[in-house]
C-alpha cells in the first residue's frame, strides 16, 4: 500500500544564515520607510502595518538577502517541483511590522504564483502565521490527531532567519502579537517567466 498526498499545496521552509547585526541592519532600514495599515475591514485599528513601497528589494541593503532567497527558490523549483523549463522573477517586496496586540486578516496574494516570507524579529508570542485551506469540503470531520493529510489549517512559529515559500493562492494571517515588542518580517511575490502552459493548448503563453 501507499499513501499519496495528491493535489497537495507544497510549502518550503528553511533557515537562512544572517548574523544578528545583519538582521538589526534590515530592521533599521525598514524603519526609514513610510508605513500604512494593512487589511480591508472597516475597523483596521488593530491591523498590522506595512511599509508603503512594494519595491523593498531594490534597496542595495537587501542584495545578499535576495540572492539567498533566489538560491533557495531555485532548489525548491528544480529539485522538488521540477519546473526546470522556467525562470522565476520577484515582482513585489515589502516589510510588515506587527506591533503588540496587532494582527492581520486572512488574505492571499494576487498576480503571483509563489509568495515568501522572511523573518527578522520575532519575539516569543509575537504572532504565529496561520495558513488555511479555503477549498470546498464535502464534510468537516474532526480527526483525533492532525497531520499533513487531514489538516485544514497549519501554523508556523516564526523564528529569525526563517524563510517560508508557499503558493500565493493560500489564505494566511498573522495571529495576534501577544508580546511587548514589534514583530518584523519581509514578504515578496514571484511569477514564472518563459513559456507558460503546453504548446498548442488554448492557454499557452510565450513570454
Secondary structure as UniProt FT lines:
FT   TURN            6..7
FT   STRAND          12..15
FT   HELIX           20..30
FT   TURN            31..32
FT   STRAND          35..37
FT   TURN            45..46
FT   STRAND          49..51
FT   HELIX           56..58
FT   HELIX           60..62
FT   HELIX           63..75
FT   HELIX           76..81
FT   TURN            84..85
FT   STRAND          87..98
FT   TURN            100..101
FT   STRAND          114..121
FT   TURN            124..125
FT   STRAND          129..132
FT   TURN            148..150
FT   STRAND          153..156
FT   TURN            160..161
FT   STRAND          162..167
FT   TURN            168..169
FT   STRAND          171..174
FT   STRAND          183..193
FT   STRAND          195..196
FT   TURN            199..200
FT   TURN            202..203
FT   STRAND          205..206
//
